[in-house]
């Protein structure tokens, strides 16, 4: 894969950028910086907001979850893909075809609807989806 121009960002990218102080967090922050600087076009589903706020609350507590949500919503140049009825219908097909969890299937459906072929995620379940290529957070070359 040559130069990356666009990518679908799974929730762990945002979560790692907020709660991880290790190299994983640094790499996630670098990915988001590339989005804000228009070096890559980042996409994610509106569903990701729920995941980010919920997981940050579980990992770091309520006092961090509200600022995490605000941070997530302020990421410049990040494009949100609305989860629609059509997205859910496609997600159901993805579940049947690849036996993915519902949220993962929704992420896949949203990416496929926009013809985004790369998903950034450490979730290896996405490797089952032949229509997408997955890159781990640490594997992103920016």
C-alpha positions, -999 to +999 in steps of 0.1 A: +000+000+000+015+033-011+008+067+005-022+067+027-047+094+018-077+083+038-085+059+065-114+049+087-104+053+124-117+027+149-125+038+185-092+025+199-072+051+180-091+079+199-091+060+232-053+054+230-047+090+222-065+100+254-055+074+280-022+059+269+010+076+278+032+049+261+043+046+225+008+033+216-007+066+228+020+086+210+014+068+178-024+074+181-018+111+187+004+112+157-023+097+135-048+123+148-023+150+142-020+138+106-058+142+103-058+177+118-030+187+095-048+172+064-020+148+057-046+120+057-084+122+056-098+105+087-133+091+090-152+075+118-188+067+125-210+088+148-212+056+169-175+061+179-184+089+202-203+065+224-174+040+225-148+066+233-167+082+262-178+049+276-144+033+275-126+063+289-151+064+317-144+027+325-106+032+323-101+066+338-133+076+355-162+100+350-141+131+355-121+122+323-150+110+301-166+144+296-134+161+285-127+130+263-160+135+245-152+172+240-117+164+227-131+138+203-157+162+189-131+190+184-107+170+162-103+191+132-108+177+097-122+144+111-152+134+091-181+117+108-201+091+090-237+090+101-251+056+111-282+052+091-308+025+085-289+015+054-257+013+075-275-011+099-288-032+070-253-035+056-239-043+091-264-072+093-250-085+061-214-081+074-224-100+106-238-129+085-208-130+062-179-125+086-194-133+121-184-099+135-197-082+166-225-057+159-204-026+166-175-039+145-200-046+117-214-011+119-178+003+116-172-019+085-206-009+070-198+028+074-164+024+059-177+004+029-205+029+023-179+056+018-156+032-002-129+036+024-106+006+020-083+010+051-093+007+087-069+017+115-075-006+144-057-031+166-088-053+165-078-084+144-114-093+139-114-068+110-088-090+092-117-113+083-133-086+061-119-091+026-131-057+013-109-038+039-073-037+048-065-033+085-034-015+098-026-015+135-020+018+153+017+011+156+019+000+119+008+033+105+035+051+086+029+088+085 
